[in-house]
Amino acid sequence: MTQLEEISLFLLGVSRQTGPSSRSHVTPVRFDGRLRVRRRAPLFPLLVLWRVLTGLITVRPAVGGVTGGGHGALWLRRQSSCCSLGLGSPGSWSDLVSGETQGRVSFPPDRVVKTTEDQDEDLVWVGPAMKQDKTQWKLFLETISAVQWEFTFLLLGVSCLSLVVSLMFTSLWPLSVLYFVWLVNDWFTPERGGRRIEFVRNWRVWGHFRDYFPIKLVKTAELSPTKNYILGSHPHGIMCAGGFTCFSTESCGFADAFPGMRSTLAVLAGLFRIPLFREYIMSAGLISVSRASLAHVLTKNGTGNALVIVIGGAEESLSSEPGVHTVVMRQRKGFVRIALEYGADLVPVYSFGENELFRQVIFSEGSVGRRVQDLFKRLIGFAPCVFLGDRFALLPYRTPITTVVGAPIAVPKRVVPTAEEVDHYHGLYMQSLSNLFHEHKVSCGLSESHELRII
């Protein structure tokens, strides 16, 4: 019997010993902080299907072994017994209590429990399952929040544009006409500070989205509310989850960590040309990354502004993949020139774990795929990435993201900065970013051997 058949039988509640004609139903239930399995629940198939679809559990075959990565359940196919699995000291097969009773096996996330031929019980790993400090409802809310975030990034713009255009061919066409008239009058708002709404930035959905990974903001130095700052956010990743969550929502506590500071994330100007979608992203405090927009924030909004720019942009997103720490900025000096012109201090920011959220298909230089991406980048400012995620190949992996805000670099005000001054402070910024990476990489889950590559 193949692994796939075994898993199918397991999902249907069928015992391998009794055959498909006999049912041995089991159902996962919560008990003492552990996920356990009890027998004879007639609605088990529907329960498992619902939990798989909502991401509360996943089913993986035991091909050569099972890697532990959290709290979960092991199903022993021979006697339909169950053990509850959690983190702790390494365990062994002797820890199992077979038959109709329940046992426990514990091992750390990096330990592999292998099945050998002399063991007549095979394993099916059901996990990574619920952590002991989270309920199923909490995990469901986190999954839904990740779905809405990805829908916003991938489809909301197209959906908004389609809605406005389609209304033109219905009896509601006056609504579209009125909106377009208002849009013309409001066209330059994204370059004049935007239209942020604190209620949107404090939505509870952002807290669930933060907990999905989770995302954490780390402060290393004070930012004075009497000054303005330009924060360079690295890396871009596929969808810039760390930068968005920390600086466009209040879920990570930016306002509490930096009293008197006001964070503003600058993004691609083309996004503000999409009807309705522009209103939504402006409500979260996003503004255009154009020169006029940045100048407005640094001159018209007083002091205490933390202007966040994702320096690498579309080019950096194309090199995003797990285990790679590459930032694109050697030829990107415009943000340094603006900092000199307006006397804004530079602050490096690095989000550890950003590149681990998706596995991207990297096209080689000169290939058809890469030429298509370069064409899109030239035409609309960003390149479509081909990536795979966790469930249904779309949701991001539950990988912790730690966004570390470095110490500010003092920058003098120069009405007309020279090329030498721009190069000098650009070099200081790159060195400061490199130091920030190496200082925090171990505490953020990397090893000493990991290096930051700046291109």
C-alpha positions in Angstrom: 0.0 0.0 0.0 1.4 3.4 -1.0 1.9 6.3 1.3 -0.9 8.2 -0.5 -3.3 5.3 0.0 -2.4 5.1 3.7 -3.1 8.8 4.2 -6.4 8.5 2.3 -7.4 5.7 4.5 -6.4 7.8 7.5 -8.5 10.7 6.4 -11.5 8.4 5.9 -11.0 6.9 9.3 -10.2 3.4 7.9 -8.0 1.0 9.7 -5.3 -0.8 7.6 -5.8 -4.0 9.6 -9.6 -4.2 9.2 -9.7 -3.1 5.6 -11.9 -0.6 3.8 -15.1 -2.4 4.8 -14.5 -1.7 8.5 -14.5 1.8 9.9 -12.3 2.9 12.9 -13.2 6.6 13.2 -11.0 8.9 15.2 -11.3 12.6 15.9 -8.8 15.1 17.1 -9.8 16.9 20.3 -8.2 19.4 22.7 -7.2 18.0 26.0 -4.6 19.3 28.6 -3.0 21.5 26.0 -2.3 18.5 23.7 -3.9 17.3 20.5 -5.2 13.8 21.1 -7.2 11.3 19.1 -10.2 9.4 20.3 -12.1 6.7 18.5 -15.5 6.4 17.0 -16.6 9.8 15.9 -18.9 9.4 12.9 -18.3 12.9 11.6 -14.5 12.5 11.5 -14.0 12.8 7.7 -15.8 16.1 7.6 -14.0 17.4 10.7 -10.6 16.5 9.2 -11.5 18.1 5.8 -12.6 21.3 7.5 -9.4 21.5 9.5 -7.2 20.8 6.5 -8.9 23.4 4.4 -8.6 26.0 7.2 -5.0 25.2 7.7 -5.4 24.1 11.3 -3.7 20.8 10.5 -1.8 19.4 7.6 -1.1 15.8 6.6 2.3 14.7 5.5 3.5 11.2 4.6 6.2 9.5 6.6 8.7 9.0 3.8 11.9 7.9 5.5 11.1 9.8 8.6 9.1 12.6 10.2 10.6 15.9 11.2 9.2 17.5 14.3 8.4 21.2 14.0 5.9 22.0 16.8 3.1 20.4 18.7 1.2 17.7 16.7 -0.2 14.2 16.7 1.2 10.8 15.6 -1.2 8.2 14.3 0.0 4.6 14.6 -1.6 2.7 11.8 -1.2 -0.8 13.2 -3.4 -0.4 16.2 -5.0 2.9 15.5 -3.5 4.2 18.7 -2.4 7.8 19.1 0.3 9.8 20.8 0.5 13.5 21.6 3.6 15.2 20.3 5.2 18.3 21.8 8.6 20.0 22.1 11.0 18.8 24.7 13.7 16.2 25.3 14.4 13.6 22.6 12.0 10.7 22.7 12.1 7.2 21.4 9.7 4.4 20.4 9.8 3.1 24.0 7.9 6.2 25.0 4.9 5.0 23.1 2.0 3.4 24.8 0.3 1.2 22.2 -3.1 -0.4 22.0 -6.1 1.5 23.2 -4.2 3.9 25.4 -2.5 7.2 24.6 1.2 8.0 24.9 3.6 10.8 24.2 6.8 11.4 22.3 8.8 14.6 22.6 11.7 15.8 20.5 13.1 19.2 19.4 12.2 20.7 16.0 15.5 19.6 14.3 15.2 15.9 15.3 14.1 13.3 12.8 12.2 10.2 14.0 12.8 7.6 11.3 10.8 4.5 10.5 12.8 1.3 10.0 11.8 -2.1 8.8 11.9 -3.7 12.2 9.2 -1.3 13.4 5.8 -2.6 12.5 4.1 0.8 13.2 4.4 3.4 10.5 3.9 7.1 11.2 1.7 9.7 9.8 2.7 13.2 11.0 -0.3 15.5 11.5 1.3 18.9 11.9 2.6 21.4 12.4 -0.4 21.5 14.6 -1.7 23.8 17.2 0.7 25.4 19.6 -0.3 25.1 23.2 -0.8 28.8 23.6 -3.2 29.1 20.6 -6.7 27.9 20.1 -8.1 26.5 16.9 -10.2 29.7 16.5 -7.1 31.8 16.9 -5.3 29.8 14.2 -8.3 30.1 12.0 -8.3 33.9 12.3 -4.6 34.1 11.6 -5.1 32.1 8.4 -8.0 34.3 7.3 -5.9 37.4 7.9 -3.1 36.0 5.8 -5.6 35.2 3.0 -7.0 38.7 3.0 -3.5 40.2 2.9 -2.5 38.1 0.0 -5.7 38.8 -1.8 -5.1 42.5 -1.3 -1.6 42.2 -2.7 -2.5 40.0 -5.7 -6.1 40.6 -6.7 -7.7 43.6 -4.9 -6.3 46.2 -7.4 -7.6 44.3 -10.4 -10.9 43.7 -8.6 -11.4 47.4 -7.8 -10.6 48.4 -11.4 -13.0 45.8 -12.8 -15.7 46.9 -10.5 -15.5 50.6 -11.4 -15.4 49.8 -15.2 -18.2 47.2 -15.1 -20.5 49.7 -13.3 -20.3 51.9 -16.4 -22.3 49.3 -18.2 -25.1 49.1 -15.7 -27.8 51.4 -14.3 -25.3 52.4 -11.6 -23.1 54.1 -14.2 -23.5 57.6 -12.5 -21.5 56.2 -9.5 -18.5 55.5 -11.7 -18.8 58.9 -13.4 -18.9 60.7 -10.1 -16.0 58.7 -8.8 -13.9 59.5 -11.8 -14.7 63.2 -11.5 -13.7 63.1 -7.9 -10.5 61.1 -8.8 -9.3 63.8 -11.1 -9.6 66.3 -8.4 -7.9 64.0 -5.8 -5.2 62.8 -8.2 -2.2 64.4 -6.4 -3.2 63.4 -2.8 -0.8 60.5 -2.6 2.0 63.0 -3.3 0.7 65.4 -0.6 0.9 63.2 2.4 -1.8 60.8 1.6 -5.0 60.3 3.6 -4.2 58.0 6.5 -7.0 56.8 8.8 -5.8 55.6 12.2 -8.9 53.3 12.6 -7.7 51.3 9.6 -4.1 51.1 10.9 -5.5 49.7 14.2 -7.7 47.0 12.7 -7.6 43.8 14.7 -7.0 41.8 11.5 -3.4 43.2 11.5 -2.8 41.7 14.9 -3.9 38.3 13.7 -1.7 38.8 10.6 1.2 39.6 12.8 0.7 36.5 14.9 0.5 34.3 11.8 4.3 34.3 11.4 4.8 36.0 13.9 6.3 39.5 13.2 8.3 41.4 15.8 9.7 44.9 15.8 13.0 45.3 17.5 14.3 48.7 18.6 18.1 49.3 19.0 18.3 53.1 19.4 16.1 56.1 20.1 14.6 58.2 17.4 14.1 61.9 18.4 10.6 63.3 17.6 12.4 66.7 16.9 14.0 65.3 13.8 13.0 63.6 10.6 14.3 60.2 9.4 14.5 58.1 6.3 14.3 54.4 7.1 15.7 52.1 4.4 13.8 48.8 4.7 15.5 45.6 3.5 14.9 43.1 2.0 11.9 43.6 -0.2 11.0 39.9 -0.3 8.0 38.8 -2.3 5.3 41.0 -0.6 7.2 43.0 2.0 5.3 41.6 5.0 7.6 42.8 7.7 7.9 46.4 6.4 4.1 46.7 5.9 3.1 45.3 9.2 5.6 47.2 11.3 5.2 50.6 9.6 1.8 50.7 8.0 -0.1 49.2 10.9 0.1 49.7 14.7 0.1 45.9 15.4 3.8 45.8 16.1 3.8 48.8 18.4 5.8 51.3 16.5 4.2 54.3 18.2 4.9 52.8 21.6 8.5 51.9 20.8 9.2 55.3 19.3 7.1 57.9 21.1 6.3 61.0 19.1 7.3 59.4 15.8 5.0 58.9 12.8 5.8 56.1 10.4 4.9 56.4 6.7 5.6 53.7 4.1 6.3 54.9 0.5 5.4 52.5 -2.2 5.2 52.4 -6.0 3.5 55.4 -7.5 1.6 53.4 -10.0 -0.5 51.7 -7.3 -2.2 55.1 -6.6 -3.6 55.2 -10.2 -5.9 52.2 -9.5 -9.4 53.4 -8.7 -10.7 52.5 -5.2 -7.6 50.5 -4.4 -5.7 53.8 -3.9 -8.2 54.8 -1.3 -7.6 51.6 0.7 -3.9 51.8 0.7 -3.8 55.5 1.5 -6.0 54.8 4.5 -3.2 52.6 5.9 -0.8 55.6 5.6 0.9 54.6 2.3 2.2 57.4 0.1 3.8 57.6 -3.3 7.6 57.0 -3.5 8.0 59.9 -5.9 10.4 62.7 -5.2 7.6 65.2 -4.7 5.9 63.0 -2.2 9.0 62.4 -0.1 9.8 66.1 -0.1 6.2 66.9 1.1 6.5 64.6 4.1 10.0 66.0 5.0 8.9 69.7 4.7 5.2 70.0 5.3 4.5 67.6 8.1 6.8 69.1 10.7 9.2 66.8 12.6 8.9 63.3 14.0 8.4 61.7 10.6 9.9 58.2 9.9 9.7 57.9 6.2 10.1 54.2 5.2 11.5 53.3 1.7 12.0 49.8 0.5 15.3 50.5 -1.3 15.6 47.3 -3.3 12.2 47.5 -5.0 11.3 45.2 -7.8 14.9 44.2 -8.6 15.4 42.9 -5.1 12.2 40.9 -5.1 13.4 38.9 -8.1 16.3 37.6 -6.0 14.2 36.7 -3.0 14.4 33.1 -2.0 14.9 31.2 1.3 18.4 31.2 2.7 19.4 34.2 0.5 20.4 37.5 2.0 20.9 39.9 -0.9 20.0 43.6 -1.0 20.1 45.8 -4.1 21.4 49.3 -3.3 25.0 49.9 -4.6 23.6 52.0 -7.4 20.6 53.4 -5.5 21.7 56.7 -4.1 18.5 58.8 -4.6 17.4 58.3 -1.0 20.7 59.5 0.3 20.5 62.7 -1.9 17.1 63.4 -0.5 18.3 62.9 3.0 21.1 65.4 2.5 18.8 68.0 0.8 16.4 68.0 3.7 18.7 67.1 6.6 16.9 63.8 7.4 19.0 61.2 9.3 19.3 57.7 7.7 18.3 54.6 9.6 18.9 51.0 8.3 16.2 48.4 8.9 16.5 44.7 8.2 13.6 42.2 8.4 15.1 38.8 9.2 12.9 36.0 7.8 11.3 38.1 5.0 12.8 35.9 2.3 11.7 32.7 3.9 7.9 33.2 3.4 7.8 31.9 -0.2 9.8 29.7 -2.5 10.4 31.6 -5.8 11.1 30.3 -9.2 14.3 32.1 -10.2 14.7 32.7 -13.9 18.2 32.9 -15.2 19.4 36.0 -17.0 18.5 36.0 -20.7 15.7 33.4 -20.3 12.2 34.0 -21.6 10.8 34.3 -18.0 13.4 36.8 -17.0 12.8 38.9 -20.1 9.1 39.0 -19.4 9.8 40.1 -15.8 12.2 42.8 -17.0 9.6 44.0 -19.5 7.0 44.4 -16.8 9.5 46.2 -14.5 10.2 48.8 -17.2 6.5 49.3 -18.1 4.8 49.4 -14.7 7.6 49.5 -12.2 7.3 46.0 -10.7 8.0 42.5 -11.9 5.6 39.6 -11.5 7.2 36.8 -9.4 6.4 33.1 -9.7 6.3 31.7 -6.2 5.0 28.9 -4.1 3.8 29.0 -0.6 2.5 26.7 2.1 -1.1 25.6 1.8 -2.5 25.6 -1.7 0.9 26.9 -2.7 -0.3 30.4 -1.9 -0.2 31.1 1.8 3.1 32.2 3.2 5.0 29.8 5.4 4.7 30.5 9.1 8.2 31.8 9.5 9.0 34.3 12.2 10.0 37.8 10.9 12.1 40.1 13.1 12.3 43.6 11.8 15.3 45.3 13.5 15.5 49.1 13.4 19.1 50.3 13.5 20.8 53.3 15.0 20.4 56.6 13.0 23.2 58.0 10.9 23.5 61.8 11.4 23.2 63.6 8.0 23.8 67.3 7.5 21.5 69.5 5.4 22.9 70.5 2.0 20.9 72.5 -0.4 22.9 71.1 -3.3 24.8 68.0 -2.1 27.9 67.1 -4.1 28.5 63.6 -5.6 31.3 63.1 -3.0 28.9 63.8 -0.1 26.3 61.4 -1.6 28.9 58.7 -2.0 30.2 59.2 1.5 26.9 58.9 3.3 25.8 56.1 1.0 28.9 54.1 2.0 28.2 54.9 5.7 24.7 53.6 5.2 25.8 50.3 3.6 28.3 49.7 6.3 25.7 50.4 9.0 23.3 48.0 7.4 26.0 45.3 7.2 26.9 45.8 10.9 23.2 45.6 11.8 22.8 42.3 9.9 25.8 40.7 11.5 25.0 41.9 15.0 21.5 40.5 15.1 21.7 37.5 12.7 22.3 34.8 15.3 19.6 36.1 17.7 17.2 36.1 14.7 17.8 32.5 13.8 20.7 32.6 11.4 24.2 31.1 11.9 27.5 32.9 12.1 28.3 31.6 8.5 25.4 33.7 6.9 26.6 36.7 5.1 24.8 39.8 3.7 25.4 40.4 0.0 25.0 43.9 -1.3 24.8 44.4 -5.0 
